[in-house]
């Protein structure tokens, strides 16, 4: 896989790790399987990058080779 853009598609304070009960700030846990991805209906693969110090989640677009 190859990153198509160095700029995030979106930066948000909503965190999937927090929703899953894996927040690293509230209860440090062993590292999860990283990186995490979402696949959109269009087939676009989105990589999730977590900045736990800033309490942010960034989404980057990826494409399969």
C-alpha positions as CSV (number, residue, x, y, z in Angstrom):
1,X,0.0,0.0,0.0
2,X,1.1,3.5,-0.6
3,X,0.1,6.8,1.1
4,X,-1.4,9.1,-1.5
5,X,-1.3,12.3,0.4
6,X,0.7,13.5,3.3
7,X,-2.2,15.8,4.4
8,X,-4.9,14.2,6.5
9,X,-8.3,13.9,5.0
10,X,-9.7,14.8,8.5
11,X,-8.5,15.5,12.0
12,X,-11.0,15.0,14.8
13,X,-11.4,14.6,18.5
14,X,-13.8,11.7,18.1
15,X,-11.6,8.6,18.7
16,X,-12.5,5.0,17.7
17,X,-10.0,3.7,20.3
18,X,-12.0,5.6,23.0
19,X,-15.3,4.2,21.7
20,X,-13.9,0.7,21.8
21,X,-12.7,1.2,25.4
22,X,-9.0,1.2,24.4
23,X,-8.2,4.8,25.2
24,X,-4.5,5.0,25.9
25,X,-4.8,8.1,28.1
26,X,-7.5,6.7,30.5
27,X,-6.1,3.1,30.9
28,X,-2.8,2.4,29.2
29,X,-3.0,-0.9,27.5
30,X,-0.5,-2.9,25.4
31,X,-0.3,-1.6,21.8
32,X,-3.2,-2.7,19.6
33,X,-2.9,-4.0,16.1
34,X,-1.7,-0.9,14.3
35,X,-2.3,0.7,11.9
36,X,-6.1,0.5,11.8
37,X,-8.0,1.0,8.6
38,X,-11.5,1.8,7.5
39,X,-12.8,0.8,4.0
40,X,-15.4,3.2,2.5
41,X,-18.2,2.1,0.3
42,X,-16.3,3.5,-2.7
43,X,-13.5,1.0,-1.9
44,X,-11.1,3.7,-0.7
45,X,-9.0,2.6,2.2
46,X,-8.5,5.1,5.0
47,X,-5.7,4.8,7.6
48,X,-6.3,5.9,11.2
49,X,-3.5,7.5,13.0
50,X,-3.9,8.3,16.7
51,X,-2.2,11.2,18.5
52,X,-3.1,10.3,22.1
53,X,-1.1,13.2,23.6
54,X,-3.3,15.7,21.6
55,X,-6.4,13.5,22.0
56,X,-6.9,13.5,18.2
57,X,-7.5,10.9,15.4
58,X,-6.3,11.6,11.9
59,X,-7.6,9.9,8.7
60,X,-5.3,9.5,5.7
61,X,-6.3,8.1,2.3
62,X,-4.5,5.0,1.0
63,X,-4.7,3.1,-2.3
64,X,-3.8,-0.5,-3.0
65,X,-1.1,-1.1,-5.5
